């Protein structure tokens, strides 16, 4: 028996009940969480009033990354092949002068459909972030899944991670929505 999506009153278009999660297999060689800790994934959704091509255009512009990713404050450089697999965005997180420099690398890329990233932030570790786009009646349904893979946050219980990541990722999709809708006007 499947769950019925419920509306998120804070942000129209977001649902609190996720559809089945995409496949994100544990990476070989990563430490396993202790008993009672699963390798959970924070999942959020948005329906954007723009085509998948328009949403993809925002995602494919690496210089826009700090405009929709919560916490990214400055883009230092973008590899010329972005968003091809292996390409990186070199970004900073924080406020000057307390900036942390790191990068995000593309793990999977299918134009207009999927962008999977490994986001790094030393010393916090890294996370796998997957954005899936689907055309729905002229709009785009975006599913964003984040799974912490390395670092101290990987040992936290799923409920605590969700409490930290879900609001942040809802805001990221709200920003992505604003950018895509503006671009489609």
Backbone as JSON, one array per atom type, in Angstrom:
{
  "sequence": "XXXXXXXXXXXXXXXXXXXXXXXXXXXXXXXXXXXXXXXXXXXXXXXXXXXXXXXXXXXXXXXXXXXXXXXXXXXXXXXXXXXXXXXXXXXXXXXXXXXXXXXXXXXXXXXXXXXXXXXXXXXXXXXXXXXXXXXXXXXXXXXXXXXXXXXXXXXXXXXXXXXXXXXXXXXXXXXXXXXXXXXXX",
  "N": [[0.84, -1.18, 0.0], [0.79, 2.07, -1.01], [2.06, 5.29, 0.0], [0.22, 8.32, 0.15], [0.99, 11.33, -1.39], [1.47, 14.27, 0.55], [0.7, 17.71, 0.87], [3.11, 20.27, 1.34], [2.81, 22.75, 3.56], [4.47, 24.99, 3.96], [5.95, 25.48, 1.62], [4.58, 25.74, -1.42], [4.02, 23.17, -3.77], [5.92, 21.4, -2.86], [6.27, 18.14, -1.52], [5.64, 16.15, 1.35], [5.68, 13.43, 1.61], [7.67, 11.08, 0.25], [8.17, 9.65, -3.09], [9.04, 6.27, -4.16], [12.46, 5.69, -3.37], [15.35, 6.62, -5.34], [17.88, 4.46, -6.74], [20.67, 4.28, -4.79], [23.41, 2.93, -4.24], [25.41, 1.73, -1.51], [28.71, 2.92, -1.34], [31.56, 1.03, -2.18], [33.94, 0.17, 0.32], [33.38, 2.22, 2.08], [32.92, 3.19, 5.47], [30.61, 1.4, 7.5], [27.53, 2.35, 9.07], [26.99, 2.2, 12.63], [25.1, -0.4, 14.35], [21.6, 0.14, 14.28], [21.72, 2.45, 12.92], [20.88, 3.45, 9.8], [21.7, 3.65, 6.28], [20.47, 6.23, 5.46], [18.51, 8.47, 3.4], [17.94, 11.81, 2.7], [15.11, 13.15, 1.32], [13.52, 15.32, -0.93], [10.96, 17.11, -2.77], [9.86, 18.97, -5.63], [7.55, 20.68, -7.68], [8.02, 22.28, -10.58], [7.15, 25.08, -12.45], [8.11, 24.98, -15.21], [9.8, 23.73, -18.11], [11.6, 20.55, -18.28], [13.96, 21.03, -19.76], [14.48, 23.74, -19.29], [14.85, 23.79, -16.5], [17.05, 22.11, -16.42], [18.89, 23.74, -17.73], [19.5, 25.64, -15.79], [20.73, 23.99, -13.86], [22.86, 23.1, -15.39], [24.45, 25.29, -15.65], [27.18, 25.97, -14.16], [28.11, 28.24, -12.83], [25.88, 29.22, -11.62], [25.47, 27.72, -9.39], [25.91, 28.52, -6.65], [23.73, 30.11, -6.37], [21.5, 28.56, -5.97], [22.18, 26.43, -4.29], [22.08, 25.89, -0.96], [24.18, 27.34, 1.38], [26.51, 27.34, -0.17], [28.69, 29.88, -0.97], [30.37, 31.16, -2.75], [31.57, 30.82, -6.04], [34.5, 29.62, -7.2], [35.72, 28.53, -9.47], [34.74, 26.81, -12.48], [34.86, 23.73, -14.03], [35.54, 23.29, -17.51], [34.01, 21.33, -18.81], [31.61, 21.06, -17.43], [28.21, 20.11, -17.18], [29.45, 17.47, -17.35], [30.33, 14.05, -16.61], [32.7, 13.73, -14.07], [33.51, 16.37, -14.16], [34.09, 19.39, -12.27], [32.93, 21.76, -9.82], [34.43, 24.36, -8.2], [34.11, 25.59, -5.11], [33.21, 27.85, -2.43], [32.31, 27.85, 1.0], [30.52, 29.45, 3.57], [31.07, 32.57, 5.32], [32.98, 35.43, 4.47], [35.66, 36.37, 6.57], [35.84, 33.67, 7.0], [35.97, 31.25, 5.26], [35.49, 28.09, 3.71], [37.12, 26.17, 1.38], [36.28, 24.02, -1.23], [35.13, 21.33, -3.37], [32.7, 20.18, -5.82], [31.77, 17.32, -7.54], [30.69, 15.9, -10.63], [28.95, 12.91, -10.81], [27.08, 11.45, -12.26], [25.36, 12.2, -15.25], [22.68, 13.09, -17.17], [21.32, 14.83, -19.59], [18.59, 16.92, -18.91], [17.4, 15.0, -17.33], [18.85, 13.6, -15.13], [21.09, 14.55, -12.58], [23.81, 13.78, -10.78], [25.74, 14.33, -7.98], [28.84, 14.5, -6.2], [29.25, 16.07, -3.36], [31.61, 17.86, -1.65], [32.88, 18.88, 1.51], [35.25, 19.8, 3.39], [35.9, 20.06, 6.83], [33.73, 18.43, 7.1], [33.04, 16.26, 5.52], [31.57, 14.31, 2.91], [28.83, 14.18, 0.57], [26.43, 12.41, -1.36], [24.49, 13.71, -3.85], [21.54, 13.63, -5.56], [19.7, 14.69, -8.3], [16.69, 14.34, -9.85], [14.81, 14.77, -12.77], [11.58, 15.07, -14.1], [9.2, 15.26, -16.67], [5.99, 16.61, -16.28], [2.93, 17.22, -17.32], [3.73, 19.62, -18.72], [5.19, 20.86, -16.74], [7.98, 20.46, -14.42], [8.84, 17.82, -12.39], [10.86, 17.65, -9.7], [13.06, 15.64, -7.96], [15.04, 15.52, -5.17], [17.66, 13.93, -3.68], [19.64, 13.34, -0.91], [22.48, 11.86, 0.43], [24.53, 11.42, 3.08], [27.89, 10.56, 2.94], [30.56, 10.43, 3.88], [32.59, 11.4, 6.71], [31.95, 13.15, 9.87], [29.15, 13.55, 10.05], [28.07, 11.3, 8.91], [27.7, 9.42, 10.84], [25.48, 10.1, 12.24], [22.1, 9.58, 13.44], [19.39, 8.76, 11.18], [17.01, 10.29, 11.5], [17.9, 12.63, 12.73], [19.68, 13.56, 10.79], [17.81, 14.0, 8.73], [16.35, 16.09, 9.92], [18.21, 18.11, 9.73], [18.94, 18.19, 6.98], [16.61, 18.08, 5.29], [15.01, 20.55, 5.56], [16.96, 22.36, 4.57], [17.38, 21.38, 1.97], [14.82, 21.67, 0.91], [14.71, 24.44, 0.78], [16.76, 24.8, -1.1], [15.55, 23.68, -3.4], [13.42, 25.44, -3.63], [14.79, 27.77, -4.31], [15.95, 26.91, -6.72], [13.6, 26.57, -8.15], [12.69, 29.27, -8.34], [14.75, 30.36, -9.96], [14.51, 28.82, -12.32], [11.85, 29.32, -13.13], [11.99, 32.07, -13.55], [13.8, 32.09, -15.65], [12.3, 30.88, -17.63], [10.39, 32.73, -18.25]],
  "CA": [[0.0, 0.0, 0.0], [1.66, 3.24, -1.13], [1.71, 6.51, 0.71], [-0.31, 9.39, -0.66], [1.76, 12.55, -1.11], [0.76, 15.34, 1.24], [1.25, 19.02, 0.54], [3.95, 20.92, 2.34], [2.21, 24.08, 3.64], [5.46, 26.06, 3.93], [6.38, 25.75, 0.25], [3.7, 25.09, -2.38], [4.71, 22.35, -4.76], [6.75, 20.39, -2.22], [5.52, 17.09, -0.85], [6.35, 15.61, 2.5], [5.77, 11.99, 1.49], [8.42, 10.86, -0.99], [7.92, 8.44, -3.87], [10.14, 5.34, -3.92], [13.78, 6.32, -3.49], [16.18, 6.11, -6.44], [18.94, 3.55, -6.31], [21.96, 4.84, -4.4], [24.06, 1.82, -3.54], [26.54, 2.14, -0.69], [29.96, 2.89, -2.05], [32.48, 0.05, -1.59], [35.03, 0.69, 1.13], [32.95, 3.23, 3.05], [32.56, 2.58, 6.76], [29.18, 1.19, 7.73], [27.04, 2.95, 10.3], [26.78, 1.21, 13.67], [23.75, -0.97, 14.44], [20.6, 1.14, 14.63], [21.89, 3.57, 12.0], [20.82, 2.98, 8.42], [22.28, 4.64, 5.35], [19.27, 6.94, 5.02], [18.6, 9.51, 2.41], [17.0, 12.92, 2.85], [14.46, 13.29, 0.03], [12.53, 16.39, -1.07], [10.38, 17.19, -4.11], [9.24, 20.23, -6.04], [7.01, 20.75, -9.03], [8.45, 23.57, -11.09], [6.38, 25.52, -13.63], [9.04, 25.16, -16.31], [10.11, 22.45, -18.73], [12.87, 19.96, -17.83], [15.09, 21.69, -20.44], [14.75, 25.01, -18.62], [15.43, 23.45, -15.19], [18.39, 21.59, -16.68], [19.76, 24.86, -18.09], [19.98, 26.22, -14.53], [21.67, 23.03, -13.27], [24.02, 22.98, -16.27], [25.26, 26.5, -15.53], [27.92, 25.82, -12.91], [28.27, 29.52, -12.15], [24.64, 29.47, -10.88], [25.43, 26.77, -8.28], [25.77, 29.21, -5.36], [22.42, 30.78, -6.34], [20.44, 27.65, -5.53], [22.66, 25.51, -3.26], [22.13, 26.56, 0.35], [25.47, 27.22, 2.03], [27.57, 27.73, -1.1], [28.7, 31.34, -0.97], [31.2, 31.73, -3.83], [32.09, 29.87, -7.02], [35.85, 30.04, -7.55], [35.91, 28.15, -10.87], [33.9, 25.72, -12.98], [35.54, 23.01, -15.1], [34.94, 23.6, -18.81], [33.08, 20.3, -19.25], [30.42, 20.98, -16.56], [28.05, 19.1, -16.15], [29.86, 16.13, -17.75], [30.85, 13.2, -15.54], [34.08, 14.05, -13.69], [33.71, 17.83, -14.08], [33.95, 19.92, -10.91], [32.75, 23.15, -9.44], [35.26, 24.68, -7.05], [33.27, 26.54, -4.41], [33.5, 28.2, -1.04], [31.16, 27.82, 1.9], [30.74, 30.3, 4.74], [31.12, 34.02, 5.11], [34.33, 35.96, 4.55], [36.87, 35.7, 6.1], [35.82, 32.27, 7.44], [35.53, 30.46, 4.12], [36.06, 26.76, 3.48], [37.19, 25.93, -0.06], [36.21, 22.62, -1.62], [34.6, 21.13, -4.72], [31.61, 19.25, -6.08], [32.08, 16.6, -8.77], [29.58, 15.2, -11.28], [29.07, 11.45, -10.83], [26.22, 10.98, -13.34], [24.73, 13.33, -15.91], [21.86, 12.84, -18.36], [20.69, 16.13, -19.82], [17.15, 16.99, -18.75], [16.88, 13.87, -16.56], [19.54, 13.26, -13.88], [22.4, 15.1, -12.23], [24.25, 13.22, -9.5], [26.94, 15.05, -7.56], [29.49, 14.24, -4.92], [29.54, 17.38, -2.78], [32.6, 17.75, -0.57], [33.04, 20.03, 2.39], [36.16, 19.46, 4.46], [36.14, 18.73, 7.4], [32.45, 17.76, 7.36], [32.94, 15.02, 4.76], [30.98, 14.44, 1.58], [27.48, 13.65, 0.4], [25.97, 12.16, -2.71], [23.26, 14.46, -4.08], [20.98, 13.23, -6.85], [18.53, 15.44, -8.75], [16.01, 13.68, -10.95], [13.82, 15.63, -13.39], [10.57, 14.35, -14.89], [8.17, 16.12, -17.25], [4.63, 16.33, -15.83], [1.96, 18.21, -17.81], [4.39, 20.89, -19.04], [6.03, 21.26, -15.61], [9.04, 19.51, -14.08], [8.88, 17.27, -11.04], [12.26, 17.46, -9.31], [13.3, 14.89, -6.73], [16.4, 15.72, -4.7], [18.01, 12.96, -2.65], [21.0, 13.56, -0.4], [22.94, 10.84, 1.34], [25.86, 11.7, 3.62], [28.72, 9.39, 2.67], [31.81, 10.43, 4.64], [32.73, 12.46, 7.7], [31.27, 12.97, 11.15], [27.7, 13.51, 9.92], [27.64, 9.98, 8.46], [27.4, 8.6, 12.02], [24.26, 10.58, 12.89], [20.87, 8.86, 13.11], [18.67, 9.29, 10.03], [16.05, 11.33, 11.88], [18.64, 13.87, 12.98], [20.13, 14.04, 9.48], [16.64, 14.56, 8.05], [16.03, 17.37, 10.55], [19.19, 19.08, 9.24], [19.04, 18.26, 5.53], [15.35, 18.28, 4.57], [14.7, 21.99, 5.4], [17.98, 22.97, 3.71], [17.15, 20.97, 0.59], [13.58, 22.33, 0.46], [15.1, 25.8, 0.4], [17.52, 24.7, -2.35], [14.6, 23.49, -4.5], [12.67, 26.7, -3.77], [15.67, 28.67, -5.06], [16.02, 26.37, -8.08], [12.31, 26.91, -8.75], [12.71, 30.69, -8.69], [15.67, 30.58, -11.08], [13.97, 28.19, -13.53], [10.64, 30.04, -13.56], [12.43, 33.35, -14.11], [14.45, 31.82, -16.94], [11.29, 30.47, -18.62], [9.52, 33.88, -18.57]],
  "C": [[0.88, 1.23, 0.0], [1.15, 4.43, -0.36], [1.19, 7.54, -0.27], [0.47, 10.66, -0.35], [0.88, 13.58, -0.41], [1.46, 16.65, 0.95], [2.08, 19.55, 1.69], [3.45, 22.36, 2.44], [3.22, 25.22, 3.55], [5.85, 26.46, 2.52], [5.46, 25.02, -0.71], [4.51, 24.3, -3.39], [5.61, 21.3, -4.16], [5.86, 19.39, -1.51], [6.34, 16.56, 0.3], [6.48, 14.11, 2.44], [6.48, 11.67, 0.18], [7.93, 9.64, -1.76], [9.06, 7.46, -3.58], [11.48, 6.0, -4.19], [14.56, 5.75, -4.66], [17.29, 5.24, -5.87], [20.21, 4.34, -6.02], [22.66, 3.77, -3.59], [25.2, 2.35, -2.69], [27.84, 1.96, -1.46], [30.9, 1.88, -1.39], [33.58, 0.74, -0.8], [34.64, 1.76, 2.12], [32.6, 2.55, 4.36], [31.05, 2.47, 6.89], [28.78, 1.89, 9.02], [26.86, 1.86, 11.34], [25.34, 0.71, 13.67], [22.78, 0.11, 14.9], [20.68, 2.37, 13.75], [21.83, 3.0, 10.59], [21.46, 4.03, 7.52], [21.12, 5.38, 4.7], [19.57, 8.04, 4.04], [17.54, 10.56, 2.68], [16.44, 13.21, 1.47], [13.45, 14.43, 0.07], [12.11, 16.47, -2.54], [9.88, 18.6, -4.37], [8.68, 20.04, -7.44], [7.25, 22.17, -9.51], [7.69, 23.89, -12.38], [7.34, 25.94, -14.74], [9.36, 23.78, -16.87], [11.41, 21.87, -18.14], [14.09, 20.6, -18.49], [15.47, 23.0, -19.76], [15.38, 24.75, -17.25], [16.85, 22.95, -15.39], [19.36, 22.73, -17.02], [20.3, 25.54, -16.85], [21.03, 25.29, -13.92], [22.97, 22.95, -14.08], [24.91, 24.21, -16.26], [25.97, 26.46, -14.17], [28.1, 27.11, -12.13], [27.02, 29.91, -11.36], [24.55, 28.64, -9.59], [25.19, 27.46, -6.93], [24.44, 29.95, -5.25], [21.31, 29.87, -5.84], [20.89, 26.68, -4.45], [22.85, 26.27, -1.95], [23.49, 26.29, 0.99], [26.63, 27.59, 1.13], [27.54, 29.25, -1.23], [29.47, 31.95, -2.14], [31.66, 30.6, -4.74], [33.45, 30.4, -7.46], [36.19, 29.7, -9.0], [34.98, 26.98, -11.19], [34.67, 25.05, -14.11], [34.79, 23.22, -16.41], [33.92, 22.55, -19.26], [31.8, 20.2, -18.44], [29.16, 20.98, -17.41], [28.39, 17.67, -16.59], [30.42, 15.36, -16.55], [32.33, 13.52, -15.32], [34.37, 15.54, -13.59], [33.42, 18.31, -12.67], [33.62, 21.4, -10.89], [33.61, 23.34, -8.2], [34.58, 25.84, -6.33], [33.79, 26.84, -3.02], [32.2, 28.19, -0.27], [31.5, 28.69, 3.09], [30.72, 31.76, 4.35], [32.56, 34.49, 5.29], [34.54, 36.58, 5.92], [36.92, 34.21, 6.47], [35.24, 31.38, 6.34], [36.23, 29.1, 4.1], [35.98, 26.53, 1.99], [37.13, 24.43, -0.32], [35.6, 22.51, -3.0], [33.44, 20.15, -4.73], [31.88, 18.64, -7.45], [30.85, 15.88, -9.31], [29.89, 13.71, -11.31], [28.23, 10.83, -11.95], [25.52, 12.19, -13.93], [23.99, 12.85, -17.15], [21.01, 14.08, -18.56], [19.17, 16.03, -19.73], [16.55, 15.9, -17.89], [17.52, 13.7, -15.19], [20.85, 14.02, -13.77], [22.74, 14.57, -10.86], [25.62, 13.8, -9.18], [27.53, 14.46, -6.29], [29.95, 15.6, -4.4], [30.48, 17.18, -1.61], [32.64, 19.05, 0.22], [33.92, 19.61, 3.56], [35.93, 20.45, 5.6], [34.87, 17.92, 7.61], [32.29, 16.46, 6.59], [32.38, 15.26, 3.38], [29.59, 13.8, 1.57], [27.24, 13.41, -1.08], [24.61, 12.85, -2.85], [22.78, 14.11, -5.48], [19.73, 14.07, -7.13], [17.96, 14.72, -9.95], [14.9, 14.59, -11.45], [12.87, 14.77, -14.21], [9.53, 15.35, -15.38], [6.8, 15.66, -16.77], [3.73, 17.47, -16.29], [2.58, 19.59, -18.07], [5.27, 21.44, -17.93], [7.16, 20.24, -15.44], [8.91, 19.11, -12.64], [10.35, 16.99, -10.73], [12.29, 16.7, -7.99], [14.77, 15.07, -6.39], [16.64, 14.76, -3.54], [19.44, 13.24, -2.22], [21.32, 12.47, 0.61], [24.36, 11.19, 1.79], [26.69, 10.43, 3.49], [29.96, 9.3, 3.56], [31.77, 11.56, 5.66], [31.87, 12.23, 8.92], [29.75, 12.88, 11.04], [27.19, 12.13, 9.49], [27.29, 9.06, 9.63], [26.11, 9.02, 12.72], [23.06, 9.71, 12.52], [20.13, 9.56, 11.98], [17.72, 10.42, 10.4], [16.74, 12.66, 12.14], [19.16, 14.44, 11.66], [18.97, 14.66, 8.7], [16.28, 15.93, 8.6], [16.98, 18.47, 10.06], [19.08, 19.29, 7.72], [17.73, 18.6, 4.81], [15.0, 19.77, 4.47], [15.69, 22.7, 4.47], [17.7, 22.64, 2.25], [15.82, 21.48, 0.04], [13.88, 23.75, 0.02], [15.88, 25.78, -0.92], [16.56, 24.53, -3.54], [13.73, 24.72, -4.69], [13.49, 27.7, -4.57], [15.79, 28.23, -6.52], [14.73, 26.7, -8.84], [12.29, 28.36, -9.21], [13.57, 30.96, -9.92], [15.09, 30.02, -12.38], [12.74, 28.93, -14.04], [11.02, 31.38, -14.16], [13.04, 33.16, -15.49], [13.42, 31.5, -18.03], [10.36, 31.62, -19.0], [9.98, 34.6, -19.83]]
}
